[in-house]
Amino acid sequence: MTQDAARETAVLQASRPPGGADDFDARTWRAEVSARFSAAVAAIDAGESRFPLPGSGATAERFAALQAVAEEDLCLARLVEGHVDALAVLAELDGPAPVPGQRWGVWAAEPPGEGLSAARDPAGRWSVSGLKQYCSGAHSCTHALVTARTEEGRRLFAVALASDTSEPVEGTWQALGMAGSDTPDVRFRSAPADPVGDIEGYVNRPGFQHGGIGVAACWLGGAHAVARPLRAAVARGAGPHAEAHLGAVDIDLRAAGLLLSAAAAAIDADPMDRKGEARLHSLRVRGLVEAVCDRTLGHVGRSTGAGPLCRDQRHARNVADLTVYTRQHHAERSLAELGALVSGKEEG
C-alpha cells in the first residue's frame, strides 16, 4: 500500500464514531468531545489543570500540557487550545475577565468570503454581523473572540454566544479527520460585542506568535500518538526495518521537542518581544513540527502497513486528525517568510 493510499484508508476508518457504529455520526462524535471539553474547562477553572500564561516563566509547562492533551485526543486539544489561548489574549489585551464556567473559542480565520463586519450604534454599542468560517467548538463554546472588519480596520471582539444572534451553519464542517473539533461556519446577526484591543491589536501583539507555537505543541502531541503502533511493533520484535523507521521518528520527535522547549525559554526571557524575534521562533517551531508530523505519518504508515489503520480505530482517527490539523500550517508561504527573515531581506 502506498503512503497516500494508507492515509486515505485512515480517513475512511476514522469516519466511524467512537461507539463503533458503521455509519458516521458527527453529532455523536461532537457530543463526546464537547462533554470532555466541558470537563477539561472545569478542571482548569478549579485549578486542577494548569496552562500558565505565555511569558509567565512557565511557558514550557503550558506547551507540555497542550502536548499531553493532544496525545490523548487532537479534537479535544483543538478546543482546549482555543480556550486557553482566549484566556491569554484577554489577559494580554485587557479584555473582559472570563468567568468560571465559560468556554471560549478564538475564531479569527480570515479566508476569502463574506466575513464579519462590526458596527457601532449611536450609543457607542458594538455588534457583529456576517459569516465567520472555521469556528472550532461552535456548538459547545459559550463565548468567542472573533475578528471583524470596522471602518478603521480589522479588530478583535468578545462575543457571548446566543441562539438568537449566532448560529452554526449546519453542513459546513464535512471533515472526517478532526470531525470532533466541531468547526463549522457560524452566522452572526447583530450580536452584541465588546472590542478587545486596538485596530489590528490581535495580530500585532507578541502573544499572537506565542499562540501559534502552542498550536504546534498540539501537533507534536498528535505525532507522538501516531507513533504508538510503531513503538509497539518494535517492542514485539518487528525487525530491523521497523527499528530504522522508529529511530528516524525518535530523532524527529526529540528534535522538535527540544526546539519547542527552546522557544518556551525564549518567550519567558522576552515576553514582550523587545528583541523582535517572536515571529522567527514561531516560524521555525511550526515549520519543523509540521515537517516532523508529515515524516512521522510516513514512517509509521510504511513500517506498520495497513493493519493499524484498518484494525485500530484509535490509530486511524489519530492519523486522520493529524493530517487535517497540520493543514493549519501555511506550508511554503511560511517557509518563504522564514527564509526572508533569516536572510535579512524581509521588506519593512
C-alpha positions in Angstrom: 0.0 0.0 0.0 1.3 3.4 -0.9 1.7 6.2 1.7 -1.2 8.2 0.1 -3.4 5.1 0.0 -2.7 4.3 3.6 -3.7 7.8 4.6 -6.9 7.5 2.6 -7.7 4.2 4.4 -7.1 6.0 7.7 -9.7 8.7 6.8 -12.2 6.1 5.9 -11.7 4.1 9.1 -11.8 7.3 11.1 -15.3 8.0 9.8 -16.6 5.5 12.3 -17.8 7.2 15.5 -16.4 6.2 19.0 -19.4 3.9 19.7 -18.4 1.6 16.8 -21.4 2.2 14.6 -20.9 1.5 10.9 -22.3 4.9 9.8 -20.5 8.1 10.5 -22.4 10.1 13.2 -20.9 13.6 13.5 -23.3 14.6 16.2 -22.4 11.7 18.5 -18.7 12.3 18.0 -19.1 16.0 18.5 -21.1 15.4 21.7 -18.5 13.2 23.2 -15.7 15.7 22.6 -17.9 18.5 23.8 -18.5 16.7 27.1 -14.8 16.2 27.6 -14.1 19.8 26.7 -16.6 20.9 29.4 -14.8 18.7 31.9 -11.4 20.0 30.9 -12.5 23.6 31.3 -14.0 22.8 34.7 -10.6 21.3 35.8 -8.9 24.5 34.6 -11.3 26.7 36.5 -10.8 24.6 39.6 -7.0 24.8 39.3 -6.7 21.1 38.8 -5.2 21.5 35.3 -2.6 24.2 34.7 -1.9 26.1 31.5 0.3 29.0 32.6 0.1 32.1 30.5 2.8 32.6 27.9 5.7 34.6 29.2 4.8 33.9 32.8 8.0 31.9 33.5 6.3 28.6 33.0 5.7 28.6 29.2 7.3 25.2 28.9 4.7 23.8 31.3 1.9 25.3 29.1 3.3 23.7 25.9 3.7 20.4 27.7 0.1 20.5 28.9 -1.1 21.2 25.4 1.0 18.4 24.0 -0.3 16.0 26.7 -4.0 16.7 25.8 -3.2 16.2 22.1 -1.5 12.9 22.7 -4.9 11.7 24.1 -7.2 13.4 21.6 -6.4 16.0 18.9 -10.0 17.1 18.6 -10.2 17.8 22.4 -6.8 19.5 22.2 -8.1 21.9 19.5 -10.9 23.1 21.8 -8.7 23.3 24.9 -6.0 25.2 23.0 -8.7 27.6 21.8 -10.0 28.2 25.3 -6.6 28.7 27.0 -5.5 30.9 24.0 -8.5 33.1 24.5 -7.7 33.5 28.2 -4.2 34.6 27.2 -5.5 37.1 24.7 -7.9 38.6 27.2 -5.1 38.9 29.7 -2.7 40.5 27.2 -5.2 42.9 25.7 -7.0 43.8 28.9 -10.3 42.2 27.7 -13.3 41.3 29.9 -12.3 39.0 32.7 -13.5 35.4 32.0 -15.9 33.8 34.4 -15.7 30.2 35.6 -18.0 28.0 33.6 -17.4 30.0 30.4 -16.0 28.0 27.4 -14.1 30.3 25.0 -13.0 29.9 21.4 -10.8 32.1 19.2 -12.4 32.4 15.8 -10.0 34.5 13.8 -9.7 32.8 10.5 -9.8 35.2 7.6 -10.3 33.1 4.4 -11.8 34.6 1.3 -15.6 35.1 1.6 -18.2 37.2 3.3 -16.5 37.5 6.7 -17.7 39.5 9.7 -18.3 43.2 10.0 -18.7 45.3 13.1 -20.8 48.4 13.6 -21.4 50.8 16.4 -24.8 52.3 17.2 -25.3 56.0 18.3 -24.9 55.0 21.9 -21.5 53.5 21.2 -22.5 49.9 21.5 -20.8 47.4 19.1 -22.3 44.5 17.3 -21.0 42.0 14.7 -22.8 40.5 11.7 -21.9 38.2 8.9 -20.3 34.8 8.5 -17.2 33.6 10.3 -15.6 30.4 9.0 -13.8 27.6 10.9 -15.3 28.1 14.3 -14.0 25.3 16.4 -16.3 24.4 19.3 -19.2 26.1 17.6 -21.8 24.0 19.4 -20.0 23.9 22.8 -18.4 27.3 23.3 -20.3 29.9 25.4 -18.1 32.8 24.3 -15.8 33.6 21.4 -13.1 36.1 20.4 -13.8 37.0 16.8 -12.1 39.2 14.3 -14.3 41.6 12.3 -13.9 44.5 9.9 -14.6 48.0 11.1 -14.4 51.3 9.2 -11.0 51.8 10.8 -9.7 48.3 10.1 -9.8 44.8 11.5 -10.4 44.4 15.2 -11.0 41.7 17.8 -14.3 41.4 19.7 -15.5 39.3 22.6 -19.0 37.9 22.0 -21.3 35.9 24.2 -22.9 33.2 22.0 -26.7 33.1 22.0 -29.0 31.3 19.7 -30.9 34.5 18.6 -27.7 36.2 17.5 -25.3 33.4 16.4 -25.9 30.1 14.8 -23.7 27.3 13.5 -24.3 26.7 9.8 -25.1 23.0 9.5 -23.3 21.1 6.8 -20.3 23.4 6.6 -17.9 21.1 8.5 -17.7 17.9 6.4 -14.3 16.8 7.7 -13.7 13.2 8.8 -10.3 14.0 10.3 -10.9 16.5 13.2 -14.6 15.9 12.9 -15.0 16.1 16.7 -13.4 19.6 16.8 -16.8 20.9 15.6 -15.5 23.6 13.3 -18.4 24.8 11.1 -19.1 28.3 9.9 -21.2 30.5 12.3 -23.7 33.1 11.2 -23.8 36.2 13.3 -26.8 38.6 13.3 -26.2 41.9 15.2 -24.5 40.0 18.1 -23.6 42.4 20.9 -19.8 42.6 21.0 -17.1 44.2 23.2 -13.9 45.4 21.5 -10.7 43.8 22.8 -7.5 45.7 22.0 -7.0 48.3 19.3 -7.1 48.1 15.5 -5.0 45.1 14.4 -4.1 44.6 18.1 -4.8 40.9 18.0 -2.2 40.1 15.3 0.3 42.7 16.3 0.7 41.6 19.9 3.7 39.3 20.9 1.2 36.7 22.1 0.0 36.0 18.6 3.3 34.3 17.9 3.2 32.6 21.2 -0.2 31.2 20.5 1.0 29.8 17.1 3.7 27.9 18.9 1.0 26.5 21.3 -0.8 25.1 18.2 2.5 23.4 17.2 2.7 21.8 20.6 -0.7 20.2 19.9 0.6 18.9 16.5 3.6 17.4 18.2 1.4 15.6 20.7 -0.5 14.2 17.8 2.7 12.9 16.2 3.6 11.1 19.4 0.2 9.5 19.4 0.6 8.4 15.8 3.9 6.8 16.6 2.5 4.4 19.2 1.8 1.5 16.9 5.3 1.6 15.6 6.8 1.6 19.1 4.6 -1.4 19.9 5.6 -3.2 16.8 9.3 -2.7 17.5 8.8 -3.9 21.1 7.3 -7.1 19.7 10.3 -7.7 17.6 9.2 -6.3 14.2 12.7 -6.4 12.8 15.4 -4.0 11.6 13.4 -2.1 9.1 10.8 -1.2 11.7 13.6 -0.3 14.1 15.1 2.0 11.5 11.8 3.7 11.0 11.4 4.1 14.7 14.9 5.5 15.0 14.1 8.2 12.4 10.8 9.0 14.2 12.6 9.2 17.6 15.2 11.7 16.2 12.5 13.9 14.7 10.2 13.9 17.8 13.1 14.7 20.1 14.5 17.4 17.9 11.0 19.0 17.7 10.6 18.8 21.5 14.0 20.5 22.0 13.1 23.3 19.7 9.7 23.7 21.4 11.5 23.9 24.8 13.9 26.4 23.5 11.1 28.6 22.2 9.4 28.4 25.6 12.6 29.6 27.3 12.9 32.5 24.7 9.3 33.6 25.4 9.9 33.7 29.1 13.1 35.6 28.6 11.5 38.2 26.4 7.7 38.0 26.9 7.1 41.4 25.2 9.3 40.6 22.2 11.6 43.5 22.7 14.2 41.7 20.6 11.7 41.2 17.7 12.4 37.5 17.5 8.9 36.1 18.3 7.9 35.6 14.7 11.2 33.9 13.9 10.7 31.5 16.8 7.1 30.8 15.7 8.0 30.1 12.0 10.9 27.8 13.0 8.9 25.8 15.5 5.8 25.5 13.4 7.8 24.6 10.3 9.8 21.9 12.0 6.9 20.4 13.8 4.7 20.3 10.7 7.5 18.5 8.8 8.1 16.1 11.7 4.4 15.3 11.7 4.4 14.6 8.0 7.5 12.4 8.3 6.1 10.5 11.3 2.9 9.8 9.4 5.0 8.4 6.5 7.4 6.3 8.7 4.6 4.8 10.7 2.5 4.0 7.6 5.3 2.5 5.7 6.6 0.4 8.6 3.3 -0.9 10.0 1.3 -1.3 6.8 -2.5 -1.3 6.7 -3.0 -3.3 9.9 -3.2 -0.5 12.4 -5.1 1.7 10.0 -7.8 -1.0 9.4 -8.0 -2.6 12.8 -7.2 0.1 15.3 -9.8 2.8 15.2 -7.9 4.9 17.7 -4.9 5.0 15.4 -6.9 5.6 12.3 -8.5 8.6 14.0 -5.1 9.9 15.1 -3.8 9.7 11.5 -6.8 11.4 10.0 -6.9 14.1 12.7 -3.2 14.9 12.5 -3.4 15.1 8.7 -6.2 17.7 8.9 -4.9 19.6 11.9 -1.4 20.3 10.4 -3.0 21.9 7.4 -3.3 25.0 9.5 0.3 25.4 8.6 0.8 27.7 5.7 3.4 25.5 4.1 5.7 27.1 1.5 4.3 30.5 2.3 5.6 30.3 5.8 8.9 28.8 4.7 9.4 31.7 2.3 8.7 34.2 5.1 11.2 32.4 7.3 13.8 32.4 4.6 13.4 36.1 4.1 13.7 36.7 7.8 16.9 34.7 8.2 18.4 36.3 5.1 17.7 39.8 6.3 15.7 40.6 3.2 12.3 40.9 4.7 10.6 44.1 3.5 9.5 46.6 6.1 
